[in-house]
């Protein structure tokens, strides 16, 4: 113990600098045309408020370097003839790592005399040039800074207007009352399987993300009326990009926190041609923390997982810009009620009374990106990738008193996908840009799923398929600038699913009108379609003669109309107000075709998997109406806040054609995030070696919907009880409102060449008892509640050198 303390003390001291001058670091980056993604040589870069004024210009590759910038927060201004001037404020400069910036400038529409239009580089603006409404860009810094986010982009997104987290222990997100299934994950422009540990192929979330925010760069999050380039999604899109490594010097990162022990490295492969690498590996710390007594709601189960991310970038080859990327992970857990301490009334969060659950998942995706510029107006991007996903679950029922096991459920779902995407973009002139592309995904499935049926006195195969299916997507979109204030984006997206030969043609439209320098209104419309989870198509129906048939295989896409109207006002250089109203009308949702009831696929997805009726028909409907408010102060002088509020109503129809509350109709959600950082010790200019930051988040949301039930005697098990649900009143009941407050404290030290950071993320600090579900004791007939995660203290340490 003494040796460990001395080692930590030595590490701490080695990172300090006691000289009189504040340490410095370089700011490097690249300036690109927002439409063509081509470099802008000769662009001007100014370090604002520097004395004397420090500036530079970009080289032939659009790259720049500002040397010897004092550590702290700084702002940059970028300008280029014929383009809108842009500022990026409050860039963090640390000693342990060079600050890398990528900025995209928008070309002006010059009607008569040349004019200069200035604009703040609003971090919330999406990177996609075609997204007008219901789209937000986010920075990696936000996922690391926001209290309660656990360095997870999905949990970070739950702070945005219209988004609700489904529960504390998983990162599924509910967008505007939709099922989490409606979300599309996309990495490097290509769709990927569920990128979460313990992530089911029939869900889009999980307890821990595989996506490491240390290797991500600024990305987009879209919640409605997507541009035509996005398809096969009903509720939202995460369009994520992996950043390139530092192409001039080697840098390293070590970190330990909630998500695991972590090590990262990046650096140049060849400085002359700008090639680089970045790699990161992470291993679970929860096993160690469990031994130390930390309770993460997993009970008897100890989560074991590991993940990795890697990217190699070759930006200047004879064939164009080429990059290779890969990410993935593996996870497993055993949550066995047979191991539970019977004197402890608390049940496993993920498990259940009387069952032993064994679960695991594997996911990996790898690919190659090729960007080629034919001339200054035309470029293409080709992405080829492969992905593999496997999800395994086994549930055994326990019979007292010996707790003998009977297999109740098992699955082994595997899919291997080969993907190819090609996009061709052309700038006709400063007013008109056109883009078209195709995406082909061929997937090989091996699906094996069984459920216990009493009439069979054993496991019945409900899914048993070994085959393949191909999804074809194509799009075309056109962007027209009437002037520098009014822009229209129109597009058409098409899909054909070779598995059942169903198709969809989907128009998209977005219009943005900048009324003046501070006010913008926007309108968006989109018809979106999405295929069903693959296990739905191969759910076997047992016929009267004992044979099995696939009655769901011809099920068409679920589809929805999105309508959005937005108003955005820049109240000051660092403050904005945004209001959006929306209406979504869903049709062709899967409902029970065997009998009239309340089941709908629109209520599925916020869990590890689900069992559907063996006969589905696409007559279900849904509608989501809402109003959202975002009031935001971007980080300036160490202070920021984000307030979001959403009022919404989510309804659906099952096969009984009765409108009811959906499972995700919480009716409202509001978030407040506020943070401040202070420079401590001897200060010079805008920085100091020591920085203390505090961040707070508080959330209040409507409770989860559930179906009421009565307790009756169980004739099949004398002396025991069972629940009879009143499905005519499906989702009419609602748990009490959800409330939670998180606080994060961080202390950062900048030495000569090392940056160290200590942080404490205190989640649910008031230990609010938020209801997760209702549990039932079949021996006593008593009902009680299972609660979400209580107070949780998460320490984190990071070193960058």
Buried (B, 14 or more C-beta within 10 A) or exposed (E): EEEEEEEEEEEBEEBBBEEEEBBBBBBBBBBBBBBBBBBBBEBBBBBBEBEEEBBBBBBEBBBBBBEEBBBBBBBBBBBBEEBBBBBBBBBBBBBBBBBBBBBBBBBBBEEEEEEEBEBBBBBBBBBBBBBBBBBBBBBBBBBBBBBBBBBBBBBBBBBBBBBBBBBBBBBBBBBBBBBBBBBBBBBBBBBBBBBBBBBBBBBBBBBBBBBBBBBBBBBBBBBBBBBBBBBBBBBBBBBBBBBBBBBBEEBBBBBBBBBBBBBBBBBBBEEEEBBBBBBBBBBBBBEEBBEEEBBBBBBBBBBBBBBBBBBBBBBEEEEBBBBBBBBBBBBBBBBBBEEBEEEEEEBBBBBBBBBBBBBBBBBBBBBBBBBBBEEEBBBBBBBBBBBBBBBBBBBBBBEEEEBEBEBBBBBBBBBBBBBBBBBBBBBEEBBEBBBBBBBBBBBBBBBBBBBBEEEEEEBBBBBBBEEBBBBBBBBBBBBBBEEBBBBBBBBBBBBBBEBBEBEBEBEBBBBBBBEEEEEBBBBBBBBBBBBBBBBBBBBBBBEEEEEBEBBBBEBBBBBBBBBBBBBBBBEEEBBBBBBBBBBBBBBBBBBBBBEEBBBBBBBBBBBBBBBBBBBBBBBBBBBBBBBBBBBBBBBBEBBBBBBBBBBBBBBBBBBBEEEBBBBBBBBBBBBBBBBBBEBBEEEBBBBBBBBBBBBBBBBBBBBBBBBBBEBEEBEEEEEBBBBEEEBEEBBEBBBEBBBBBBBBBBBBBBBBBBBBBBBEBBBBBEEBEBBBBBEBBBEEBEEEBBBBBBEBEBBBBBBBB
